[in-house]
């Protein structure tokens, strides 16, 4: 896909050194940096400037912890060793099952808080997590014109309007491990089996390739996420910017002539950025139907109440809970909307269920017929 370059303001740095091609080639480069050509990395800036989310750095691995591998742009997870140099990005992270992290105030030792390549100061962690892998940022990566590089400098070109009007379905969840991506993948499989073309996007979350590759493997095309919009993560990003990301993603996918667009929204309904997006006017204007993924029955009941209160077009429930026949039955007893297993979502017949569900919600289905 084509990536557009954005201009940056010129800053004269005092401490800047040329990076050798051999050193760059030896460094393990992370997934979130995949859109930037390695030919753009020319210098290393060590001035005492305040990092910002999305800044690219060269860092040294000091002590292995929770993340002992780093995900490369190819998707392969490369083993890390103390002394390795890695190319990663600063970012804030919100992960209830892993780490809460914030961009540091200065270029100083911090942690690798995500395998996709996120450098952050750890504020809290889940008790099941090991301590984070310790790293030392060696400097900011800079371009041929000696300017520091940020992910926002390279992103998909903006499309101002939708050239087609595919059906847009969103998948939200109860938590980061509720089964959202699996629900997305099997939705894609079923719709593709029914003869439809499917594009997919992840609007919010932490930069990592697992969800991206799963949707690609499920047959969706194109597949994009917020890193293609110049962000390493979306935690602490203003609501208006997240809405802009969503609109740009929908516009981009619609220009590829897909019949269905699937959108994944990270974390649970109570997470700040998630709640704000779901309650926004733009979400209501663009999204034709919502699926909810969860690992347990009781959260589904709360989610249905919340979505109905916010007038969201909830079409069905799925997720990790469907792996247990007992929990599946509990959910069906509690839930006023249909509950689908991944096998049901992944069948060619599911498309007809989708049309029926949308008609019951009095939603437009003409674009998919």
Rosetta blueprint (number, residue, H / E / L):
1 X L
2 X L
3 X E
4 X E
5 X E
6 X L
7 X L
8 X L
9 X L
10 X L
11 X L
12 X L
13 X L
14 X L
15 X L
16 X E
17 X E
18 X E
19 X L
20 X L
21 X H
22 X H
23 X H
24 X H
25 X H
26 X H
27 X L
28 X E
29 X E
30 X L
31 X H
32 X H
33 X H
34 X L
35 X L
36 X L
37 X L
38 X H
39 X H
40 X H
41 X L
42 X L
43 X E
44 X E
45 X E
46 X L
47 X L
48 X L
49 X L
50 X L
51 X L
52 X L
53 X L
54 X L
55 X E
56 X E
57 X E
58 X E
59 X E
60 X E
61 X E
62 X E
63 X E
64 X L
65 X L
66 X L
67 X L
68 X L
69 X E
70 X E
71 X E
72 X L
73 X L
74 X L
75 X L
76 X L
77 X E
78 X E
79 X E
80 X L
81 X L
82 X L
83 X L
84 X L
85 X E
86 X E
87 X E
88 X E
89 X E
90 X E
91 X L
92 X L
93 X E
94 X E
95 X L
96 X L
97 X L
98 X L
99 X E
100 X E
101 X E
102 X E
103 X L
104 X L
105 X L
106 X L
107 X L
108 X L
109 X L
110 X E
111 X E
112 X E
113 X E
114 X E
115 X L
116 X L
117 X L
118 X E
119 X E
120 X E
121 X E
122 X E
123 X E
124 X E
125 X E
126 X L
127 X L
128 X L
129 X L
130 X L
131 X L
132 X L
133 X E
134 X E
135 X E
136 X E
137 X E
138 X E
139 X E
140 X E
141 X E
142 X E
143 X L
144 X L
145 X L
146 X L
147 X L
148 X E
149 X L
150 X E
151 X H
152 X H
153 X H
154 X E
155 X E
156 X E
157 X L
158 X L
159 X L
160 X L
161 X L
162 X L
163 X L
164 X L
165 X L
166 X L
167 X E
168 X E
169 X E
170 X E
171 X E
172 X E
173 X E
174 X L
175 X L
176 X L
177 X L
178 X L
179 X L
180 X H
181 X H
182 X H
183 X H
184 X H
185 X H
186 X H
187 X H
188 X H
189 X H
190 X H
191 X H
192 X H
193 X H
194 X L
195 X L
196 X L
197 X L
198 X E
199 X E
200 X E
201 X E
202 X E
203 X L
204 X L
205 X L
206 X E
207 X L
208 X L
209 X L
210 X H
211 X H
212 X H
213 X H
214 X H
215 X H
216 X H
217 X H
218 X H
219 X L
220 X L
221 X L
222 X L
223 X E
224 X E
225 X E
226 X H
227 X H
228 X H
229 X H
230 X L
231 X L
232 X L
233 X E
234 X L
235 X L
236 X L
237 X L
238 X L
239 X H
240 X H
241 X H
242 X H
243 X H
244 X H
245 X H
246 X H
247 X H
248 X H
249 X H
250 X H
251 X H
252 X H
253 X H
254 X H
255 X L
256 X L
257 X L
258 X L
259 X L
260 X E
261 X E
262 X E
263 X E
264 X E
265 X E
266 X E
267 X E
268 X E
269 X L
270 X L
271 X L
272 X H
273 X H
274 X H
275 X H
276 X H
277 X H
278 X H
279 X L
280 X L
281 X H
282 X H
283 X H
284 X H
285 X H
286 X H
287 X L
288 X L
289 X E
290 X E
291 X E
292 X E
293 X E
294 X L
295 X L
296 X L
297 X H
298 X H
299 X H
300 X H
301 X H
302 X H
303 X H
304 X H
305 X H
306 X H
307 X H
308 X H
309 X H
310 X L
311 X L
312 X L
313 X L
314 X E
315 X E
316 X E
317 X E
318 X E
319 X L
320 X H
321 X H
322 X H
323 X H
324 X L
325 X H
326 X H
327 X H
328 X H
329 X H
330 X H
331 X H
332 X H
333 X H
334 X H
335 X L
336 X L
337 X L
338 X L
339 X E
340 X L
341 X L
342 X H
343 X H
344 X H
345 X H
346 X L
347 X L
348 X L
349 X L
350 X H
351 X H
352 X H
353 X H
354 X H
355 X H
356 X H
357 X H
358 X H
359 X H
360 X H
361 X L
362 X L
363 X L
364 X L
365 X L
366 X H
367 X H
368 X H
369 X L
